Amino acid sequence: MFSHLPAPESEIIQKRPLKEDIFDVLHEKIISGTYKPGDWLRQDDIATQLGVSMTPVREALDLLVSAGLAERVPYRGVRVREMSTKDVVEAYGLRLVLEAVISQEAARNITSGQVADLDNILEKMKKHETLQDVSSERQSSREFHTAVAEATRNDLLIKLYAVVTNAFPDWLLYEALFRYPELLADSMLSTYKEHVAIVDALKKRDGERAMQKSIEHLMESGKWLAEYLDIPAELILEKEEQVSTLMKKTKK
């Protein structure tokens, strides 16, 4: 008669959905360059390679599309996303604007619980040191920035930020670490320190400093876009100057 009672909390085992495990495998293959921009991700091939059914593979591909790493082409399937220079520059410019707005809003509205969540994410990122950690590093970084956006408690801003971050090719920047492994240690350490600086400003509810540190952090990505993705530096600089001018006008 007790069969429908919930099990004690200690007896409940949280089982991770198979689609998430498959997503992680494909995610790492994309970041490491095993799958390159434009490569087709065939459900049947992936299912055979991983020894799973088609359903979780299809769900994992949906997750890749949602994360901005892949795109679905009608009547053809899913492929690793290709991005034009125009796409990258536009996404970079929008990220700069949103980071400026979000950091200030987050400084005003962040809760102690959300600060604790950010500290926990930082603890995870602190342990990332090897090429095998790059996929986890990217996911933790995205988790970090999403948590900052959620700290604004502005639903529309959170949704807009999700759309723009999915359009930003951060996965291509992480892929560069596999091509230039000598950059790994300094890159991960710098990213960690930049994130710490952002959290410190949020803890003090210092919106101006949070904005400054967030913009500086993203501009480091701008340097990588120019150096490792061959995005013309003048286009990157143009977007940075536009945002800088906008922020100066806002302060007046």
C-alpha positions as CSV (number, residue, x, y, z in Angstrom):
1,M,0.0,0.0,0.0
2,F,3.1,2.2,0.3
3,S,4.2,1.7,-3.3
4,H,3.2,5.2,-4.4
5,L,5.0,7.1,-1.6
6,P,8.0,9.0,-2.8
7,A,11.4,7.5,-1.9
8,P,13.5,9.1,0.8
9,E,15.8,11.8,-0.6
10,S,18.9,9.7,0.1
11,E,17.5,6.9,-2.0
12,I,16.8,9.0,-5.1
13,I,19.4,8.6,-7.8
14,Q,19.6,11.5,-10.3
15,K,20.1,9.9,-13.7
16,R,21.5,12.2,-16.4
17,P,19.6,12.1,-19.7
18,L,21.4,10.3,-22.5
19,K,20.9,13.2,-24.9
20,E,23.1,15.4,-22.6
21,D,25.9,12.8,-22.6
22,I,25.7,12.7,-26.4
23,F,25.7,16.5,-26.6
24,D,28.9,16.6,-24.5
25,V,30.6,14.1,-26.9
26,L,29.6,16.1,-30.0
27,H,30.4,19.4,-28.3
28,E,33.9,18.3,-27.6
29,K,34.4,17.0,-31.1
30,I,33.3,20.4,-32.5
31,I,35.5,22.4,-30.1
32,S,38.5,20.2,-30.8
33,G,38.1,20.6,-34.5
34,T,37.2,16.9,-35.2
35,Y,34.0,18.3,-36.7
36,K,34.6,21.5,-38.6
37,P,32.3,24.4,-39.7
38,G,30.1,23.0,-42.5
39,D,30.4,19.4,-41.6
40,W,27.2,17.4,-41.6
41,L,26.2,15.7,-38.3
42,R,24.4,12.6,-39.5
43,Q,22.1,11.0,-37.0
44,D,22.5,7.5,-38.2
45,D,26.3,7.7,-38.3
46,I,26.5,9.2,-34.8
47,A,24.1,6.6,-33.4
48,T,26.2,3.8,-34.9
49,Q,29.5,5.3,-33.6
50,L,28.1,5.7,-30.1
51,G,26.0,2.6,-30.0
52,V,22.8,4.4,-29.1
53,S,19.3,4.8,-30.8
54,M,18.4,7.7,-33.1
55,T,16.1,9.4,-30.6
56,P,18.7,10.7,-28.1
57,V,21.0,11.6,-31.0
58,R,18.2,13.8,-32.5
59,E,17.6,15.4,-29.1
60,A,21.4,16.0,-28.7
61,L,21.5,17.7,-32.1
62,D,18.6,19.9,-31.0
63,L,20.7,20.9,-28.0
64,L,23.6,21.8,-30.3
65,V,21.4,24.0,-32.4
66,S,20.1,25.7,-29.3
67,A,23.6,26.3,-28.1
68,G,24.6,27.9,-31.4
69,L,27.1,25.3,-32.4
70,A,25.1,23.8,-35.2
71,E,22.3,24.8,-37.6
72,R,19.4,22.9,-39.0
73,V,19.0,23.1,-42.8
74,P,15.5,22.3,-44.0
75,Y,15.2,18.9,-45.8
76,R,18.9,18.2,-45.4
77,G,19.8,17.9,-41.7
78,V,22.1,19.4,-39.1
79,R,25.6,20.7,-39.7
80,V,28.3,22.5,-37.7
81,R,27.5,26.2,-38.0
82,E,29.4,28.3,-40.5
83,M,29.6,32.0,-39.7
84,S,30.4,34.9,-42.0
85,T,32.6,37.8,-41.0
86,K,29.5,39.9,-40.9
87,D,27.7,37.4,-38.5
88,V,30.7,37.4,-36.1
89,V,31.2,41.2,-36.0
90,E,27.4,41.8,-35.5
91,A,27.3,39.3,-32.7
92,Y,30.4,40.8,-31.1
93,G,28.9,44.3,-31.2
94,L,25.6,43.2,-29.6
95,R,27.5,41.3,-26.9
96,L,29.4,44.4,-26.0
97,V,26.2,46.4,-25.6
98,L,24.4,43.7,-23.6
99,E,27.4,43.1,-21.3
100,A,27.4,46.8,-20.5
101,V,23.7,46.8,-19.6
102,I,23.6,43.4,-17.9
103,S,26.5,44.0,-15.6
104,Q,25.0,47.3,-14.3
105,E,21.6,45.7,-13.8
106,A,23.1,42.7,-12.1
107,A,25.0,44.8,-9.7
108,R,21.7,46.5,-8.6
109,N,19.6,43.3,-8.4
110,I,21.9,40.4,-7.6
111,T,21.0,38.3,-4.5
112,S,23.3,36.6,-2.0
113,G,22.2,33.2,-3.4
114,Q,23.2,34.3,-6.9
115,V,26.5,35.5,-5.7
116,A,27.1,32.1,-4.1
117,D,26.2,30.4,-7.4
118,L,28.8,32.5,-9.2
119,D,31.4,31.6,-6.6
120,N,30.6,27.9,-7.1
121,I,31.0,28.3,-10.9
122,L,34.4,30.0,-10.3
123,E,35.5,27.1,-8.1
124,K,34.8,24.7,-11.0
125,M,36.7,26.9,-13.5
126,K,39.6,27.1,-11.2
127,K,40.2,23.4,-11.7
128,H,40.3,23.6,-15.5
129,E,43.9,23.2,-16.7
130,T,44.2,20.7,-19.6
131,L,42.9,20.4,-23.2
132,Q,40.5,17.7,-21.9
133,D,39.0,20.5,-19.7
134,V,38.3,22.8,-22.7
135,S,34.8,21.6,-23.3
136,S,33.9,21.9,-19.6
137,E,35.6,25.4,-19.6
138,R,33.4,26.6,-22.4
139,Q,30.2,25.3,-20.7
140,S,31.2,26.8,-17.3
141,S,32.0,30.1,-18.9
142,R,28.6,30.2,-20.6
143,E,27.0,29.1,-17.3
144,F,28.8,32.0,-15.6
145,H,27.6,34.7,-18.0
146,T,24.1,33.3,-18.1
147,A,24.0,33.4,-14.2
148,V,25.1,37.1,-14.4
149,A,22.3,37.8,-16.9
150,E,19.8,36.0,-14.7
151,A,20.9,38.2,-11.7
152,T,19.4,41.2,-13.5
153,R,16.0,39.6,-12.9
154,N,14.8,41.1,-16.2
155,D,13.1,38.3,-18.1
156,L,13.3,40.1,-21.5
157,L,16.9,41.0,-21.1
158,I,17.7,37.4,-20.1
159,K,16.0,36.0,-23.3
160,L,17.7,38.6,-25.5
161,Y,21.1,37.7,-24.0
162,A,20.5,34.0,-24.7
163,V,19.8,34.7,-28.4
164,V,22.9,36.9,-28.8
165,T,25.3,34.5,-27.0
166,N,24.1,31.7,-29.2
167,A,25.1,33.8,-32.2
168,F,28.5,34.5,-30.7
169,P,31.2,32.1,-32.0
170,D,32.9,31.4,-28.6
171,W,33.2,27.8,-29.5
172,L,35.5,28.7,-32.4
173,L,37.7,30.6,-30.0
174,Y,38.0,27.6,-27.7
175,E,38.8,25.5,-30.8
176,A,41.9,27.7,-31.3
177,L,43.2,26.3,-28.0
178,F,43.5,22.9,-29.7
179,R,45.5,24.5,-32.5
180,Y,47.7,26.5,-30.2
181,P,47.9,24.5,-27.0
182,E,50.8,26.7,-25.8
183,L,48.1,29.3,-25.1
184,L,46.1,27.1,-22.9
185,A,47.5,27.8,-19.4
186,D,47.6,31.6,-19.8
187,S,44.2,31.7,-21.4
188,M,42.4,29.8,-18.7
189,L,44.1,31.7,-15.9
190,S,43.3,35.0,-17.5
191,T,39.7,34.0,-18.0
192,Y,39.4,32.9,-14.4
193,K,40.9,36.2,-13.1
194,E,38.6,38.3,-15.3
195,H,35.6,36.4,-14.0
196,V,36.7,36.9,-10.4
197,A,37.0,40.6,-11.0
198,I,33.4,40.7,-12.4
199,V,32.1,38.9,-9.3
200,D,34.0,41.1,-6.9
201,A,32.4,44.2,-8.5
202,L,28.9,42.5,-8.3
203,K,29.4,41.7,-4.6
204,K,30.2,45.4,-4.0
205,R,27.2,46.3,-6.1
206,D,29.5,48.5,-8.1
207,G,27.8,48.8,-11.4
208,E,30.4,51.0,-13.1
209,R,33.2,48.6,-12.2
210,A,31.2,45.5,-13.1
211,M,30.5,47.1,-16.5
212,Q,34.2,48.0,-17.0
213,K,35.4,44.5,-16.1
214,S,32.8,42.8,-18.2
215,I,33.7,44.9,-21.3
216,E,37.4,44.3,-20.8
217,H,36.7,40.6,-20.5
218,L,34.8,40.5,-23.7
219,M,37.4,42.7,-25.5
220,E,39.9,39.9,-24.9
221,S,37.7,37.7,-27.0
222,G,37.7,40.5,-29.6
223,K,41.5,40.2,-29.8
224,W,41.2,36.5,-30.4
225,L,38.6,37.0,-33.1
226,A,41.2,39.1,-35.0
227,E,44.2,37.0,-34.3
228,Y,42.9,33.5,-34.6
229,L,39.7,33.7,-36.7
230,D,41.0,36.3,-39.1
231,I,38.3,38.8,-38.5
232,P,39.5,42.2,-39.6
233,A,40.8,44.1,-36.6
234,E,39.4,47.4,-37.9
235,L,35.9,45.9,-37.8
236,I,36.4,44.8,-34.2
237,L,37.7,48.2,-33.2
238,E,34.8,49.9,-34.9
239,K,32.3,48.0,-32.8
240,E,34.3,48.7,-29.6
241,E,34.4,52.4,-30.4
242,Q,30.7,52.5,-31.0
243,V,30.0,51.0,-27.7
244,S,32.5,53.2,-25.9
245,T,30.8,56.3,-27.4
246,L,27.4,55.0,-26.4
247,M,28.5,54.4,-22.8
248,K,30.0,57.9,-22.6
249,K,26.8,59.5,-23.8
250,T,24.8,57.4,-21.2
251,K,26.9,58.7,-18.4
252,K,26.2,62.3,-19.2
